[in-house]
Amino acid sequence: MRDAYQNLIFPDVMQMIQEDDVEGLAAFCGVVHPASVAEILEELEDQQVWRILDQAGDQLRVEIFEFLSLKRQTELAESLDGERLSHLLEWMSADDRVDLLSRIPEARREDALRLIAQAERNEIRRLLSYDEDSAGAVMTTDYASLPAAITVLEALARLRQQAPDSESIYYIYILGEDRHLEGVISLRQLILARSDTRLSEIMKRDPIRIRVTDPRTVAAEMLARYNFIAVPIVDDSDRLVGIVTHDDALDVVQEEATEDAYLQSAMAPLEDTYQESPLFEILWKRGVWLLFLSFVALMNAHVIDHYRGSSDNSEITPTATGLSSLILLFLPLVMASGGNAGSQSATLFIRMFALRPSEGRGSASFADDMPLVVRELLIGLCLGSTLASLDFTVAWLWFGRSMYESSVIAATVVMVVTLGTSAGSLLPLLFRRLGMDPAIMSNPLIAAMIDVLGVILFYEIGLLVLQ
């Protein structure tokens, strides 16, 4: 979603595209921050995006391209021929390049790699071989390194040559034979040291390092614990193979936090953002858990039915076919279905807002997010219908309820789940529009509201059908 600043630029960009204003598009790429350019390009067609990016130089083009979402990068890369794709890959940073290639079909990937130099091609394949949750998968090989025996003056001269190809030069790693990591020097130390001082005299020996096979979260934890800008990654032979920088660690922390939020709401993590994820993927990753939780709730109904049947007090035992008996057995199922679906929706929307740093509270137009609310309504109907089919079948065949009673349960579940997903999306949107933190509409509050609605709906539908 674009912020107010980008909304002012967007019409001018569209006009420049229509008028084929090459100079204007080049100025747009050069003056506006690459991240802001990328947010505007997210909403354009592939041909329009490349029309704009072609007016920027190689380095600026890649810088803008790397700010695009990974899904959009993949779509744009697949629209290129092999030669243009390989040229783009050559300019990209090592870690971003590997992330992109991991999304591209293998045949297409190999066609592009054939046009890249052998040494660089081998490096790319090596990075692609690491497990996606390992430190090796998020590291970059664009780092600065020097031998220990040279002087500070010589080091500065060599560093000037390495800087254009290094992602970070704030730390310079001192390597011995066969690229074994011996020490590290900060750029500050290097600048303040006497020009005739040997690096071996001022370097910090035996620096903190991480194995390439360690979990990527370990790298993020190390950077946070020691306030590093980057942390070295070594192989089993203690040879330096790359570094993980602070910006990559922030991405890891963000992804892990999002994954934890989804799992806490009984939902499998999405591969892309909520807005970019296809409808079927969302239905599958939410529906599987809702079905599992429904089975658990049905077991709860079975337990209640068992103890109700064994009660000796006939005065408090409801009749086997009465509405009170039906509600006693299946109310936990209805409340759980609506509450869980609503919690999923609330988590998705609250996390979506948390990942929009460019938007202040209330800055986004309410109408801009309404298509997402409509999609949640559709998701609620699909999930509710699926759960209702399961509940109808179990109530009829397992619990021996009549078709009318089973229909009451099914109809209630459909309505409660639909209301739950709608409330879980609309209420955070409303609170954000009012300038309040959407997290106020937390999962327990959503679940409590849906529980009340579930009780009312169950009674009303039951009275309508059974009385």
C-alpha positions, 0 to 999 in steps of 0.5 A: 500500500502506498503512503501519501507521499507515493500517492502524489508521485504515482500519477506523474509516473503513470503520465511519464510512462504514457508519454514515454518520457525517458528523461523524466523516468530516469530522474524519478529513479535517481531522485526518489529513494530506491525503496520508495521507487520499489513500492510504486513499481510493485503495483505496475505491470511487468512491461511498465516496471522494466520500462522504468528500470531500463532508465537507471544504471546497472547499480541503481537498477539492481538496488531498486530491484532488491527492494521489491518483494521476493514474489515480485522479483520472481515474476519480473525475472521470469519475464526476462530472457536468459541474457538479461536475467544473467546480467541482472544476477551478476549485479545483485548481492550474493544473498539476494541473488540466491533468494531469487534463484531459489524461487525460479524453476530449475531449468530457467535457473540453469539457462541463466547460470550458463551465461555467468562466469564459472567461478561465480556460478560455482559460488551461487550453486554452493550457496543454493545448497545450504539449508534454508534455515541455516546461517549459510542461506542468509550469508553474503560472500561480498566481504572485505578481507586482508592478510595479517602481514601488511601495514595499515597504509597498504591495507587502506589501498587494498580496501579501496579496491575491494570496497565496490564489491563488498556489501560491508567494509566496517569489519575487515577479516584477517585471513591466513593460509587457505582462508582460515579466519585469524582475526578482525579489524574494524574500519575505525581501528584501521583509520585511527592506527599509524600507517606503518603498523602491521595488521597483526599488531592491532587485529582482534584475534580469535573473533566470534564466529558461527558455523555455516550449518548453524541455524540462522537464528543463531546469527541474529542472536549473536548480532543482537547480543554483541551489537555487531554490524556483521558476524563471520560465517566459517565452515568445519575447517574454520575457513571464512565463507561469508558474513551475515550482516545486520540487515539480513539479521533483521529480516530473519528476526522479522520472519521468525516473529511472523512465523511464531505469530501464525503458529500461535494462532493455529495457522501454518506460516505463509511463504509470502506476505498475506497480501501476496499469498494466493487464496488457495494457499491461505485456505489450506494453511488455515483450514488444516488446523481448523479441522484439527481443532474441530476434531478436538472440540468433537472429542470434547462433545463426546466426553460431555455426552459420556458423562451426561449419559452416566448421570444419575440425576434425571432432573438435570439430565436434558432429553436426548433430542432436545435443544438444550442437549444439543447446545450442551454437547456442541456449544464448545465446538461452535465457540471454538470454530468461530474463535479460532477462525477470528483469531487467525484473521486478526493475527494476519491483519495485525501482523500485516500492519506491523510489516508496513513501516512506511504507513503511520496509523490511520494514513492508509485509506480504509477503502484500500484494505476493503478488498482484503476484507472481502477476501476474508469474507470469502475465506470465512465462507469456504472454511465455515462450509468445510467445517460445517460439512464435517460437523454435520456428518459427525453429529449425524453418524457418530452422535446419532442426531437427526438431520434437523439437529445436525443442520442446526450445528452446521448452519451455526458453524458457517455463520460463526466462522464467517462472522469470526473472519469478518470481525478479525479483519474489520476490527483491527482495520477500524482501530488502525483507522482511528489512530489506535494500535490494532493489537488492542484487538487481540486474539482473546478479545476477538474470541470472547466477542465471537463466543457471545455471538456463537451462543446467540446464533446457536439458540436462535437457529435452534429455536427457528428449526427445532421448535 
